[in-house]
Amino acid sequence: MKKLDSSDDCGDEHLQVQVPTATKRDLGQRALDSREPIRMVVLRALAAYGVVVPEGAIADRRKRT
């Protein structure tokens, strides 16, 4: 796998993927249980699988007041 440095990080890209209904349901439930967006659940899983996820990308981008 290619190692990314900070100069390679130029923002976010859109990724659309079709998954089985049960998979989407489980992702949604995990997000509810952990009170975090599905994006964080997916990025954490990808990182655990060995996919490069830039430092700081696994964060809740929603504003909390």
PDBQT receptor file of N, H, CA, C and O in Angstrom, charges set to zero:
ATOM      1  N   MET A   1       0.831  -1.182   0.000  1.00  0.00    +0.000 N 
ATOM      2  CA  MET A   1       0.000   0.000   0.000  1.00  0.00    +0.000 C 
ATOM      3  C   MET A   1       0.879   1.249   0.000  1.00  0.00    +0.000 C 
ATOM      4  O   MET A   1       1.940   1.288   0.623  1.00  0.00    +0.000 OA
ATOM      5  N   LYS A   2       0.416   2.245  -0.701  1.00  0.00    +0.000 N 
ATOM      6  H   LYS A   2      -0.446   2.214  -1.207  1.00  0.00    +0.000 HD
ATOM      7  CA  LYS A   2       1.137   3.509  -0.768  1.00  0.00    +0.000 C 
ATOM      8  C   LYS A   2       0.964   4.276   0.533  1.00  0.00    +0.000 C 
ATOM      9  O   LYS A   2      -0.150   4.423   1.035  1.00  0.00    +0.000 OA
ATOM     10  N   LYS A   3       2.057   4.756   1.065  1.00  0.00    +0.000 N 
ATOM     11  H   LYS A   3       2.962   4.637   0.657  1.00  0.00    +0.000 HD
ATOM     12  CA  LYS A   3       2.025   5.563   2.280  1.00  0.00    +0.000 C 
ATOM     13  C   LYS A   3       1.777   7.012   1.887  1.00  0.00    +0.000 C 
ATOM     14  O   LYS A   3       2.467   7.549   1.021  1.00  0.00    +0.000 OA
ATOM     15  N   LEU A   4       0.804   7.638   2.515  1.00  0.00    +0.000 N 
ATOM     16  H   LEU A   4       0.244   7.201   3.219  1.00  0.00    +0.000 HD
ATOM     17  CA  LEU A   4       0.484   9.029   2.215  1.00  0.00    +0.000 C 
ATOM     18  C   LEU A   4       1.193   9.960   3.179  1.00  0.00    +0.000 C 
ATOM     19  O   LEU A   4       1.246   9.701   4.382  1.00  0.00    +0.000 OA
ATOM     20  N   ASP A   5       1.740  11.047   2.646  1.00  0.00    +0.000 N 
ATOM     21  H   ASP A   5       1.697  11.257   1.670  1.00  0.00    +0.000 HD
ATOM     22  CA  ASP A   5       2.222  12.091   3.538  1.00  0.00    +0.000 C 
ATOM     23  C   ASP A   5       1.227  13.239   3.490  1.00  0.00    +0.000 C 
ATOM     24  O   ASP A   5       0.257  13.195   2.733  1.00  0.00    +0.000 OA
ATOM     25  N   SER A   6       1.461  14.250   4.286  1.00  0.00    +0.000 N 
ATOM     26  H   SER A   6       2.248  14.286   4.901  1.00  0.00    +0.000 HD
ATOM     27  CA  SER A   6       0.477  15.325   4.407  1.00  0.00    +0.000 C 
ATOM     28  C   SER A   6       0.268  16.085   3.100  1.00  0.00    +0.000 C 
ATOM     29  O   SER A   6      -0.796  16.673   2.910  1.00  0.00    +0.000 OA
ATOM     30  N   SER A   7       1.245  16.093   2.194  1.00  0.00    +0.000 N 
ATOM     31  H   SER A   7       2.109  15.615   2.349  1.00  0.00    +0.000 HD
ATOM     32  CA  SER A   7       1.078  16.803   0.927  1.00  0.00    +0.000 C 
ATOM     33  C   SER A   7       0.140  16.058  -0.017  1.00  0.00    +0.000 C 
ATOM     34  O   SER A   7      -0.401  16.661  -0.944  1.00  0.00    +0.000 OA
ATOM     35  N   ASP A   8      -0.064  14.743   0.204  1.00  0.00    +0.000 N 
ATOM     36  H   ASP A   8       0.376  14.253   0.957  1.00  0.00    +0.000 HD
ATOM     37  CA  ASP A   8      -0.985  13.961  -0.622  1.00  0.00    +0.000 C 
ATOM     38  C   ASP A   8      -2.434  14.167  -0.201  1.00  0.00    +0.000 C 
ATOM     39  O   ASP A   8      -3.347  13.850  -0.964  1.00  0.00    +0.000 OA
ATOM     40  N   ASP A   9      -2.657  14.690   0.988  1.00  0.00    +0.000 N 
ATOM     41  H   ASP A   9      -1.916  14.948   1.607  1.00  0.00    +0.000 HD
ATOM     42  CA  ASP A   9      -4.013  14.854   1.509  1.00  0.00    +0.000 C 
ATOM     43  C   ASP A   9      -4.600  16.157   0.985  1.00  0.00    +0.000 C 
ATOM     44  O   ASP A   9      -4.271  17.242   1.464  1.00  0.00    +0.000 OA
ATOM     45  N   CYS A  10      -5.478  16.029  -0.012  1.00  0.00    +0.000 N 
ATOM     46  H   CYS A  10      -5.745  15.147  -0.401  1.00  0.00    +0.000 HD
ATOM     47  CA  CYS A  10      -6.056  17.244  -0.595  1.00  0.00    +0.000 C 
ATOM     48  C   CYS A  10      -7.570  17.238  -0.433  1.00  0.00    +0.000 C 
ATOM     49  O   CYS A  10      -8.294  17.543  -1.381  1.00  0.00    +0.000 OA
ATOM     50  N   GLY A  11      -8.049  16.898   0.742  1.00  0.00    +0.000 N 
ATOM     51  H   GLY A  11      -7.461  16.650   1.511  1.00  0.00    +0.000 HD
ATOM     52  CA  GLY A  11      -9.477  16.945   1.007  1.00  0.00    +0.000 C 
ATOM     53  C   GLY A  11     -10.145  15.594   0.886  1.00  0.00    +0.000 C 
ATOM     54  O   GLY A  11      -9.493  14.549   0.883  1.00  0.00    +0.000 OA
ATOM     55  N   ASP A  12     -11.451  15.639   0.787  1.00  0.00    +0.000 N 
ATOM     56  H   ASP A  12     -11.981  16.487   0.789  1.00  0.00    +0.000 HD
ATOM     57  CA  ASP A  12     -12.253  14.425   0.704  1.00  0.00    +0.000 C 
ATOM     58  C   ASP A  12     -12.738  14.202  -0.722  1.00  0.00    +0.000 C 
ATOM     59  O   ASP A  12     -12.910  15.148  -1.491  1.00  0.00    +0.000 OA
ATOM     60  N   GLU A  13     -12.951  12.955  -1.055  1.00  0.00    +0.000 N 
ATOM     61  H   GLU A  13     -12.812  12.187  -0.431  1.00  0.00    +0.000 HD
ATOM     62  CA  GLU A  13     -13.522  12.547  -2.336  1.00  0.00    +0.000 C 
ATOM     63  C   GLU A  13     -14.841  11.853  -2.049  1.00  0.00    +0.000 C 
ATOM     64  O   GLU A  13     -15.031  11.290  -0.971  1.00  0.00    +0.000 OA
ATOM     65  N   HIS A  14     -15.743  11.892  -3.006  1.00  0.00    +0.000 N 
ATOM     66  H   HIS A  14     -15.588  12.350  -3.881  1.00  0.00    +0.000 HD
ATOM     67  CA  HIS A  14     -17.005  11.168  -2.863  1.00  0.00    +0.000 C 
ATOM     68  C   HIS A  14     -16.790   9.725  -3.292  1.00  0.00    +0.000 C 
ATOM     69  O   HIS A  14     -16.107   9.456  -4.281  1.00  0.00    +0.000 OA
ATOM     70  N   LEU A  15     -17.375   8.803  -2.544  1.00  0.00    +0.000 N 
ATOM     71  H   LEU A  15     -17.930   9.022  -1.741  1.00  0.00    +0.000 HD
ATOM     72  CA  LEU A  15     -17.313   7.380  -2.863  1.00  0.00    +0.000 C 
ATOM     73  C   LEU A  15     -18.707   6.814  -2.681  1.00  0.00    +0.000 C 
ATOM     74  O   LEU A  15     -19.286   6.894  -1.597  1.00  0.00    +0.000 OA
ATOM     75  N   GLN A  16     -19.235   6.249  -3.734  1.00  0.00    +0.000 N 
ATOM     76  H   GLN A  16     -18.765   6.184  -4.615  1.00  0.00    +0.000 HD
ATOM     77  CA  GLN A  16     -20.561   5.651  -3.651  1.00  0.00    +0.000 C 
ATOM     78  C   GLN A  16     -20.390   4.157  -3.857  1.00  0.00    +0.000 C 
ATOM     79  O   GLN A  16     -19.737   3.727  -4.808  1.00  0.00    +0.000 OA
ATOM     80  N   VAL A  17     -20.972   3.370  -2.973  1.00  0.00    +0.000 N 
ATOM     81  H   VAL A  17     -21.503   3.720  -2.200  1.00  0.00    +0.000 HD
ATOM     82  CA  VAL A  17     -20.842   1.924  -3.060  1.00  0.00    +0.000 C 
ATOM     83  C   VAL A  17     -22.191   1.285  -2.752  1.00  0.00    +0.000 C 
ATOM     84  O   VAL A  17     -22.919   1.734  -1.867  1.00  0.00    +0.000 OA
ATOM     85  N   GLN A  18     -22.508   0.246  -3.487  1.00  0.00    +0.000 N 
ATOM     86  H   GLN A  18     -21.917  -0.119  -4.207  1.00  0.00    +0.000 HD
ATOM     87  CA  GLN A  18     -23.755  -0.474  -3.264  1.00  0.00    +0.000 C 
ATOM     88  C   GLN A  18     -23.437  -1.677  -2.382  1.00  0.00    +0.000 C 
ATOM     89  O   GLN A  18     -22.557  -2.476  -2.703  1.00  0.00    +0.000 OA
ATOM     90  N   VAL A  19     -24.158  -1.800  -1.272  1.00  0.00    +0.000 N 
ATOM     91  H   VAL A  19     -24.873  -1.151  -1.012  1.00  0.00    +0.000 HD
ATOM     92  CA  VAL A  19     -23.942  -2.900  -0.328  1.00  0.00    +0.000 C 
ATOM     93  C   VAL A  19     -25.265  -3.620  -0.088  1.00  0.00    +0.000 C 
ATOM     94  O   VAL A  19     -26.333  -3.065  -0.344  1.00  0.00    +0.000 OA
ATOM     95  N   PRO A  20     -25.192  -4.851   0.402  1.00  0.00    +0.000 N 
ATOM     96  CA  PRO A  20     -26.428  -5.567   0.733  1.00  0.00    +0.000 C 
ATOM     97  C   PRO A  20     -27.214  -4.824   1.818  1.00  0.00    +0.000 C 
ATOM     98  O   PRO A  20     -26.639  -4.118   2.646  1.00  0.00    +0.000 OA
ATOM     99  N   THR A  21     -28.516  -4.995   1.797  1.00  0.00    +0.000 N 
ATOM    100  H   THR A  21     -28.983  -5.569   1.125  1.00  0.00    +0.000 HD
ATOM    101  CA  THR A  21     -29.402  -4.341   2.766  1.00  0.00    +0.000 C 
ATOM    102  C   THR A  21     -28.982  -4.644   4.198  1.00  0.00    +0.000 C 
ATOM    103  O   THR A  21     -28.960  -3.747   5.040  1.00  0.00    +0.000 OA
ATOM    104  N   ALA A  22     -28.650  -5.892   4.480  1.00  0.00    +0.000 N 
ATOM    105  H   ALA A  22     -28.667  -6.622   3.796  1.00  0.00    +0.000 HD
ATOM    106  CA  ALA A  22     -28.250  -6.278   5.839  1.00  0.00    +0.000 C 
ATOM    107  C   ALA A  22     -26.978  -5.556   6.268  1.00  0.00    +0.000 C 
ATOM    108  O   ALA A  22     -26.836  -5.189   7.434  1.00  0.00    +0.000 OA
ATOM    109  N   THR A  23     -26.058  -5.352   5.337  1.00  0.00    +0.000 N 
ATOM    110  H   THR A  23     -26.174  -5.650   4.390  1.00  0.00    +0.000 HD
ATOM    111  CA  THR A  23     -24.810  -4.647   5.641  1.00  0.00    +0.000 C 
ATOM    112  C   THR A  23     -25.091  -3.193   5.996  1.00  0.00    +0.000 C 
ATOM    113  O   THR A  23     -24.562  -2.671   6.977  1.00  0.00    +0.000 OA
ATOM    114  N   LYS A  24     -25.924  -2.545   5.193  1.00  0.00    +0.000 N 
ATOM    115  H   LYS A  24     -26.354  -2.968   4.396  1.00  0.00    +0.000 HD
ATOM    116  CA  LYS A  24     -26.264  -1.141   5.470  1.00  0.00    +0.000 C 
ATOM    117  C   LYS A  24     -26.993  -1.014   6.800  1.00  0.00    +0.000 C 
ATOM    118  O   LYS A  24     -26.748  -0.082   7.566  1.00  0.00    +0.000 OA
ATOM    119  N   ARG A  25     -27.885  -1.952   7.066  1.00  0.00    +0.000 N 
ATOM    120  H   ARG A  25     -28.084  -2.709   6.444  1.00  0.00    +0.000 HD
ATOM    121  CA  ARG A  25     -28.630  -1.934   8.332  1.00  0.00    +0.000 C 
ATOM    122  C   ARG A  25     -27.660  -2.079   9.515  1.00  0.00    +0.000 C 
ATOM    123  O   ARG A  25     -27.784  -1.370  10.514  1.00  0.00    +0.000 OA
ATOM    124  N   ASP A  26     -26.697  -3.001   9.395  1.00  0.00    +0.000 N 
ATOM    125  H   ASP A  26     -26.597  -3.576   8.584  1.00  0.00    +0.000 HD
ATOM    126  CA  ASP A  26     -25.731  -3.206  10.476  1.00  0.00    +0.000 C 
ATOM    127  C   ASP A  26     -24.849  -1.973  10.667  1.00  0.00    +0.000 C 
ATOM    128  O   ASP A  26     -24.563  -1.586  11.800  1.00  0.00    +0.000 OA
ATOM    129  N   LEU A  27     -24.419  -1.359   9.572  1.00  0.00    +0.000 N 
ATOM    130  H   LEU A  27     -24.652  -1.673   8.651  1.00  0.00    +0.000 HD
ATOM    131  CA  LEU A  27     -23.630  -0.124   9.684  1.00  0.00    +0.000 C 
ATOM    132  C   LEU A  27     -24.424   0.967  10.391  1.00  0.00    +0.000 C 
ATOM    133  O   LEU A  27     -23.901   1.672  11.254  1.00  0.00    +0.000 OA
ATOM    134  N   GLY A  28     -25.686   1.096  10.017  1.00  0.00    +0.000 N 
ATOM    135  H   GLY A  28     -26.111   0.523   9.316  1.00  0.00    +0.000 HD
ATOM    136  CA  GLY A  28     -26.543   2.090  10.658  1.00  0.00    +0.000 C 
ATOM    137  C   GLY A  28     -26.722   1.824  12.136  1.00  0.00    +0.000 C 
ATOM    138  O   GLY A  28     -26.708   2.755  12.941  1.00  0.00    +0.000 OA
ATOM    139  N   GLN A  29     -26.893   0.553  12.505  1.00  0.00    +0.000 N 
ATOM    140  H   GLN A  29     -26.905  -0.203  11.851  1.00  0.00    +0.000 HD
ATOM    141  CA  GLN A  29     -27.063   0.201  13.914  1.00  0.00    +0.000 C 
ATOM    142  C   GLN A  29     -25.786   0.467  14.706  1.00  0.00    +0.000 C 
ATOM    143  O   GLN A  29     -25.835   0.979  15.825  1.00  0.00    +0.000 OA
ATOM    144  N   ARG A  30     -24.639   0.114  14.114  1.00  0.00    +0.000 N 
ATOM    145  H   ARG A  30     -24.600  -0.302  13.205  1.00  0.00    +0.000 HD
ATOM    146  CA  ARG A  30     -23.360   0.378  14.792  1.00  0.00    +0.000 C 
ATOM    147  C   ARG A  30     -23.154   1.874  14.994  1.00  0.00    +0.000 C 
ATOM    148  O   ARG A  30     -22.655   2.305  16.033  1.00  0.00    +0.000 OA
ATOM    149  N   ALA A  31     -23.543   2.661  13.994  1.00  0.00    +0.000 N 
ATOM    150  H   ALA A  31     -23.948   2.310  13.150  1.00  0.00    +0.000 HD
ATOM    151  CA  ALA A  31     -23.429   4.115  14.110  1.00  0.00    +0.000 C 
ATOM    152  C   ALA A  31     -24.332   4.636  15.221  1.00  0.00    +0.000 C 
ATOM    153  O   ALA A  31     -23.931   5.507  15.992  1.00  0.00    +0.000 OA
ATOM    154  N   LEU A  32     -25.544   4.111  15.304  1.00  0.00    +0.000 N 
ATOM    155  H   LEU A  32     -25.870   3.403  14.678  1.00  0.00    +0.000 HD
ATOM    156  CA  LEU A  32     -26.453   4.512  16.388  1.00  0.00    +0.000 C 
ATOM    157  C   LEU A  32     -25.898   4.122  17.754  1.00  0.00    +0.000 C 
ATOM    158  O   LEU A  32     -25.906   4.920  18.691  1.00  0.00    +0.000 OA
ATOM    159  N   ASP A  33     -25.416   2.885  17.854  1.00  0.00    +0.000 N 
ATOM    160  H   ASP A  33     -25.410   2.237  17.093  1.00  0.00    +0.000 HD
ATOM    161  CA  ASP A  33     -24.888   2.391  19.129  1.00  0.00    +0.000 C 
ATOM    162  C   ASP A  33     -23.693   3.211  19.615  1.00  0.00    +0.000 C 
ATOM    163  O   ASP A  33     -23.563   3.483  20.808  1.00  0.00    +0.000 OA
ATOM    164  N   SER A  34     -22.828   3.601  18.687  1.00  0.00    +0.000 N 
ATOM    165  H   SER A  34     -22.934   3.380  17.717  1.00  0.00    +0.000 HD
ATOM    166  CA  SER A  34     -21.623   4.347  19.060  1.00  0.00    +0.000 C 
ATOM    167  C   SER A  34     -21.825   5.861  19.007  1.00  0.00    +0.000 C 
ATOM    168  O   SER A  34     -20.929   6.630  19.354  1.00  0.00    +0.000 OA
ATOM    169  N   ARG A  35     -23.025   6.281  18.563  1.00  0.00    +0.000 N 
ATOM    170  H   ARG A  35     -23.753   5.656  18.281  1.00  0.00    +0.000 HD
ATOM    171  CA  ARG A  35     -23.360   7.704  18.453  1.00  0.00    +0.000 C 
ATOM    172  C   ARG A  35     -22.354   8.469  17.602  1.00  0.00    +0.000 C 
ATOM    173  O   ARG A  35     -21.907   9.556  17.968  1.00  0.00    +0.000 OA
ATOM    174  N   GLU A  36     -22.007   7.880  16.461  1.00  0.00    +0.000 N 
ATOM    175  H   GLU A  36     -22.370   6.997  16.164  1.00  0.00    +0.000 HD
ATOM    176  CA  GLU A  36     -21.105   8.529  15.522  1.00  0.00    +0.000 C 
ATOM    177  C   GLU A  36     -21.616   8.283  14.103  1.00  0.00    +0.000 C 
ATOM    178  O   GLU A  36     -22.373   7.340  13.875  1.00  0.00    +0.000 OA
ATOM    179  N   PRO A  37     -21.211   9.117  13.154  1.00  0.00    +0.000 N 
ATOM    180  CA  PRO A  37     -21.692   8.965  11.779  1.00  0.00    +0.000 C 
ATOM    181  C   PRO A  37     -21.219   7.659  11.140  1.00  0.00    +0.000 C 
ATOM    182  O   PRO A  37     -20.183   7.109  11.515  1.00  0.00    +0.000 OA
ATOM    183  N   ILE A  38     -21.990   7.178  10.177  1.00  0.00    +0.000 N 
ATOM    184  H   ILE A  38     -22.831   7.625   9.872  1.00  0.00    +0.000 HD
ATOM    185  CA  ILE A  38     -21.601   5.967   9.446  1.00  0.00    +0.000 C 
ATOM    186  C   ILE A  38     -20.222   6.159   8.821  1.00  0.00    +0.000 C 
ATOM    187  O   ILE A  38     -19.442   5.210   8.740  1.00  0.00    +0.000 OA
ATOM    188  N   ARG A  39     -19.918   7.368   8.381  1.00  0.00    +0.000 N 
ATOM    189  H   ARG A  39     -20.551   8.139   8.447  1.00  0.00    +0.000 HD
ATOM    190  CA  ARG A  39     -18.606   7.663   7.785  1.00  0.00    +0.000 C 
ATOM    191  C   ARG A  39     -17.474   7.249   8.724  1.00  0.00    +0.000 C 
ATOM    192  O   ARG A  39     -16.489   6.654   8.287  1.00  0.00    +0.000 OA
ATOM    193  N   MET A  40     -17.613   7.562  10.010  1.00  0.00    +0.000 N 
ATOM    194  H   MET A  40     -18.413   8.045  10.365  1.00  0.00    +0.000 HD
ATOM    195  CA  MET A  40     -16.577   7.197  10.975  1.00  0.00    +0.000 C 
ATOM    196  C   MET A  40     -16.480   5.685  11.136  1.00  0.00    +0.000 C 
ATOM    197  O   MET A  40     -15.380   5.139  11.226  1.00  0.00    +0.000 OA
ATOM    198  N   VAL A  41     -17.616   5.011  11.173  1.00  0.00    +0.000 N 
ATOM    199  H   VAL A  41     -18.509   5.455  11.100  1.00  0.00    +0.000 HD
ATOM    200  CA  VAL A  41     -17.628   3.552  11.306  1.00  0.00    +0.000 C 
ATOM    201  C   VAL A  41     -16.904   2.925  10.114  1.00  0.00    +0.000 C 
ATOM    202  O   VAL A  41     -16.080   2.026  10.281  1.00  0.00    +0.000 OA
ATOM    203  N   VAL A  42     -17.218   3.404   8.914  1.00  0.00    +0.000 N 
ATOM    204  H   VAL A  42     -17.888   4.134   8.777  1.00  0.00    +0.000 HD
ATOM    205  CA  VAL A  42     -16.608   2.861   7.701  1.00  0.00    +0.000 C 
ATOM    206  C   VAL A  42     -15.111   3.164   7.656  1.00  0.00    +0.000 C 
ATOM    207  O   VAL A  42     -14.317   2.275   7.350  1.00  0.00    +0.000 OA
ATOM    208  N   LEU A  43     -14.711   4.399   7.955  1.00  0.00    +0.000 N 
ATOM    209  H   LEU A  43     -15.356   5.121   8.203  1.00  0.00    +0.000 HD
ATOM    210  CA  LEU A  43     -13.287   4.747   7.933  1.00  0.00    +0.000 C 
ATOM    211  C   LEU A  43     -12.496   3.938   8.956  1.00  0.00    +0.000 C 
ATOM    212  O   LEU A  43     -11.375   3.514   8.678  1.00  0.00    +0.000 OA
ATOM    213  N   ARG A  44     -13.068   3.724  10.129  1.00  0.00    +0.000 N 
ATOM    214  H   ARG A  44     -13.979   4.069  10.355  1.00  0.00    +0.000 HD
ATOM    215  CA  ARG A  44     -12.394   2.922  11.150  1.00  0.00    +0.000 C 
ATOM    216  C   ARG A  44     -12.212   1.475  10.660  1.00  0.00    +0.000 C 
ATOM    217  O   ARG A  44     -11.158   0.875  10.867  1.00  0.00    +0.000 OA
ATOM    218  N   ALA A  45     -13.239   0.926  10.015  1.00  0.00    +0.000 N 
ATOM    219  H   ALA A  45     -14.096   1.414   9.846  1.00  0.00    +0.000 HD
ATOM    220  CA  ALA A  45     -13.157  -0.439   9.482  1.00  0.00    +0.000 C 
ATOM    221  C   ALA A  45     -12.112  -0.529   8.366  1.00  0.00    +0.000 C 
ATOM    222  O   ALA A  45     -11.347  -1.491   8.303  1.00  0.00    +0.000 OA
ATOM    223  N   LEU A  46     -12.085   0.471   7.494  1.00  0.00    +0.000 N 
ATOM    224  H   LEU A  46     -12.707   1.252   7.546  1.00  0.00    +0.000 HD
ATOM    225  CA  LEU A  46     -11.090   0.477   6.425  1.00  0.00    +0.000 C 
ATOM    226  C   LEU A  46      -9.677   0.558   6.990  1.00  0.00    +0.000 C 
ATOM    227  O   LEU A  46      -8.777  -0.129   6.506  1.00  0.00    +0.000 OA
ATOM    228  N   ALA A  47      -9.476   1.382   7.999  1.00  0.00    +0.000 N 
ATOM    229  H   ALA A  47     -10.207   1.940   8.391  1.00  0.00    +0.000 HD
ATOM    230  CA  ALA A  47      -8.160   1.497   8.634  1.00  0.00    +0.000 C 
ATOM    231  C   ALA A  47      -7.752   0.167   9.263  1.00  0.00    +0.000 C 
ATOM    232  O   ALA A  47      -6.595  -0.239   9.158  1.00  0.00    +0.000 OA
ATOM    233  N   ALA A  48      -8.694  -0.511   9.915  1.00  0.00    +0.000 N 
ATOM    234  H   ALA A  48      -9.634  -0.181  10.001  1.00  0.00    +0.000 HD
ATOM    235  CA  ALA A  48      -8.403  -1.807  10.535  1.00  0.00    +0.000 C 
ATOM    236  C   ALA A  48      -8.041  -2.847   9.479  1.00  0.00    +0.000 C 
ATOM    237  O   ALA A  48      -7.291  -3.783   9.757  1.00  0.00    +0.000 OA
ATOM    238  N   TYR A  49      -8.565  -2.687   8.287  1.00  0.00    +0.000 N 
ATOM    239  H   TYR A  49      -9.174  -1.927   8.061  1.00  0.00    +0.000 HD
ATOM    240  CA  TYR A  49      -8.292  -3.601   7.178  1.00  0.00    +0.000 C 
ATOM    241  C   TYR A  49      -6.937  -3.312   6.531  1.00  0.00    +0.000 C 
ATOM    242  O   TYR A  49      -6.449  -4.110   5.730  1.00  0.00    +0.000 OA
ATOM    243  N   GLY A  50      -6.336  -2.189   6.870  1.00  0.00    +0.000 N 
ATOM    244  H   GLY A  50      -6.733  -1.541   7.520  1.00  0.00    +0.000 HD
ATOM    245  CA  GLY A  50      -5.023  -1.843   6.338  1.00  0.00    +0.000 C 
ATOM    246  C   GLY A  50      -5.043  -0.779   5.261  1.00  0.00    +0.000 C 
ATOM    247  O   GLY A  50      -4.007  -0.479   4.667  1.00  0.00    +0.000 OA
ATOM    248  N   VAL A  51      -6.204  -0.206   4.999  1.00  0.00    +0.000 N 
ATOM    249  H   VAL A  51      -7.046  -0.449   5.481  1.00  0.00    +0.000 HD
ATOM    250  CA  VAL A  51      -6.313   0.873   4.017  1.00  0.00    +0.000 C 
ATOM    251  C   VAL A  51      -5.817   2.164   4.663  1.00  0.00    +0.000 C 
ATOM    252  O   VAL A  51      -6.108   2.431   5.829  1.00  0.00    +0.000 OA
ATOM    253  N   VAL A  52      -5.074   2.956   3.912  1.00  0.00    +0.000 N 
ATOM    254  H   VAL A  52      -4.837   2.739   2.965  1.00  0.00    +0.000 HD
ATOM    255  CA  VAL A  52      -4.549   4.214   4.442  1.00  0.00    +0.000 C 
ATOM    256  C   VAL A  52      -5.701   5.181   4.693  1.00  0.00    +0.000 C 
ATOM    257  O   VAL A  52      -6.465   5.513   3.786  1.00  0.00    +0.000 OA
ATOM    258  N   VAL A  53      -5.806   5.619   5.932  1.00  0.00    +0.000 N 
ATOM    259  H   VAL A  53      -5.185   5.349   6.668  1.00  0.00    +0.000 HD
ATOM    260  CA  VAL A  53      -6.782   6.634   6.323  1.00  0.00    +0.000 C 
ATOM    261  C   VAL A  53      -5.979   7.739   7.009  1.00  0.00    +0.000 C 
ATOM    262  O   VAL A  53      -5.396   7.507   8.069  1.00  0.00    +0.000 OA
ATOM    263  N   PRO A  54      -5.939   8.940   6.419  1.00  0.00    +0.000 N 
ATOM    264  CA  PRO A  54      -5.126  10.011   6.987  1.00  0.00    +0.000 C 
ATOM    265  C   PRO A  54      -5.472  10.304   8.448  1.00  0.00    +0.000 C 
ATOM    266  O   PRO A  54      -6.618  10.182   8.879  1.00  0.00    +0.000 OA
ATOM    267  N   GLU A  55      -4.449  10.691   9.180  1.00  0.00    +0.000 N 
ATOM    268  H   GLU A  55      -3.518  10.791   8.829  1.00  0.00    +0.000 HD
ATOM    269  CA  GLU A  55      -4.620  11.054  10.583  1.00  0.00    +0.000 C 
ATOM    270  C   GLU A  55      -5.643  12.181  10.693  1.00  0.00    +0.000 C 
ATOM    271  O   GLU A  55      -5.571  13.158   9.948  1.00  0.00    +0.000 OA
ATOM    272  N   GLY A  56      -6.563  12.057  11.586  1.00  0.00    +0.000 N 
ATOM    273  H   GLY A  56      -6.622  11.264  12.192  1.00  0.00    +0.000 HD
ATOM    274  CA  GLY A  56      -7.574  13.082  11.786  1.00  0.00    +0.000 C 
ATOM    275  C   GLY A  56      -8.823  12.911  10.930  1.00  0.00    +0.000 C 
ATOM    276  O   GLY A  56      -9.802  13.632  11.119  1.00  0.00    +0.000 OA
ATOM    277  N   ALA A  57      -8.804  11.960   9.984  1.00  0.00    +0.000 N 
ATOM    278  H   ALA A  57      -8.009  11.374   9.831  1.00  0.00    +0.000 HD
ATOM    279  CA  ALA A  57      -9.974  11.762   9.119  1.00  0.00    +0.000 C 
ATOM    280  C   ALA A  57     -11.107  11.062   9.857  1.00  0.00    +0.000 C 
ATOM    281  O   ALA A  57     -12.278  11.234   9.519  1.00  0.00    +0.000 OA
ATOM    282  N   ILE A  58     -10.754  10.272  10.864  1.00  0.00    +0.000 N 
ATOM    283  H   ILE A  58      -9.803  10.132  11.139  1.00  0.00    +0.000 HD
ATOM    284  CA  ILE A  58     -11.783   9.564  11.627  1.00  0.00    +0.000 C 
ATOM    285  C   ILE A  58     -12.220  10.471  12.769  1.00  0.00    +0.000 C 
ATOM    286  O   ILE A  58     -11.807  10.308  13.918  1.00  0.00    +0.000 OA
ATOM    287  N   ALA A  59     -13.062  11.423  12.418  1.00  0.00    +0.000 N 
ATOM    288  H   ALA A  59     -13.397  11.555  11.485  1.00  0.00    +0.000 HD
ATOM    289  CA  ALA A  59     -13.572  12.385  13.397  1.00  0.00    +0.000 C 
ATOM    290  C   ALA A  59     -14.980  12.784  12.996  1.00  0.00    +0.000 C 
ATOM    291  O   ALA A  59     -15.331  12.769  11.816  1.00  0.00    +0.000 OA
ATOM    292  N   ASP A  60     -15.768  13.133  13.973  1.00  0.00    +0.000 N 
ATOM    293  H   ASP A  60     -15.483  13.145  14.931  1.00  0.00    +0.000 HD
ATOM    294  CA  ASP A  60     -17.137  13.580  13.724  1.00  0.00    +0.000 C 
ATOM    295  C   ASP A  60     -17.081  15.020  13.241  1.00  0.00    +0.000 C 
ATOM    296  O   ASP A  60     -16.682  15.913  13.989  1.00  0.00    +0.000 OA
ATOM    297  N   ARG A  61     -17.478  15.248  12.000  1.00  0.00    +0.000 N 
ATOM    298  H   ARG A  61     -17.803  14.522  11.393  1.00  0.00    +0.000 HD
ATOM    299  CA  ARG A  61     -17.427  16.592  11.427  1.00  0.00    +0.000 C 
ATOM    300  C   ARG A  61     -18.664  17.405  11.742  1.00  0.00    +0.000 C 
ATOM    301  O   ARG A  61     -18.735  18.588  11.410  1.00  0.00    +0.000 OA
ATOM    302  N   ARG A  62     -19.644  16.775  12.385  1.00  0.00    +0.000 N 
ATOM    303  H   ARG A  62     -19.586  15.814  12.655  1.00  0.00    +0.000 HD
ATOM    304  CA  ARG A  62     -20.864  17.509  12.751  1.00  0.00    +0.000 C 
ATOM    305  C   ARG A  62     -20.557  18.423  13.929  1.00  0.00    +0.000 C 
ATOM    306  O   ARG A  62     -19.818  18.053  14.841  1.00  0.00    +0.000 OA
ATOM    307  N   LYS A  63     -21.120  19.593  13.899  1.00  0.00    +0.000 N 
ATOM    308  H   LYS A  63     -21.721  19.893  13.158  1.00  0.00    +0.000 HD
ATOM    309  CA  LYS A  63     -20.919  20.535  15.004  1.00  0.00    +0.000 C 
ATOM    310  C   LYS A  63     -21.806  20.145  16.163  1.00  0.00    +0.000 C 
ATOM    311  O   LYS A  63     -22.988  19.853  15.982  1.00  0.00    +0.000 OA
ATOM    312  N   ARG A  64     -21.244  20.141  17.336  1.00  0.00    +0.000 N 
ATOM    313  H   ARG A  64     -20.284  20.378  17.483  1.00  0.00    +0.000 HD
ATOM    314  CA  ARG A  64     -22.010  19.857  18.552  1.00  0.00    +0.000 C 
ATOM    315  C   ARG A  64     -22.043  21.116  19.397  1.00  0.00    +0.000 C 
ATOM    316  O   ARG A  64     -21.034  21.805  19.552  1.00  0.00    +0.000 OA
ATOM    317  N   THR A  65     -23.207  21.406  19.938  1.00  0.00    +0.000 N 
ATOM    318  H   THR A  65     -24.027  20.848  19.812  1.00  0.00    +0.000 HD
ATOM    319  CA  THR A  65     -23.333  22.616  20.760  1.00  0.00    +0.000 C 
ATOM    320  C   THR A  65     -23.653  22.265  22.180  1.00  0.00    +0.000 C 
ATOM    321  O   THR A  65     -23.796  23.154  23.018  1.00  0.00    +0.000 OA
TER     322      THR A  65
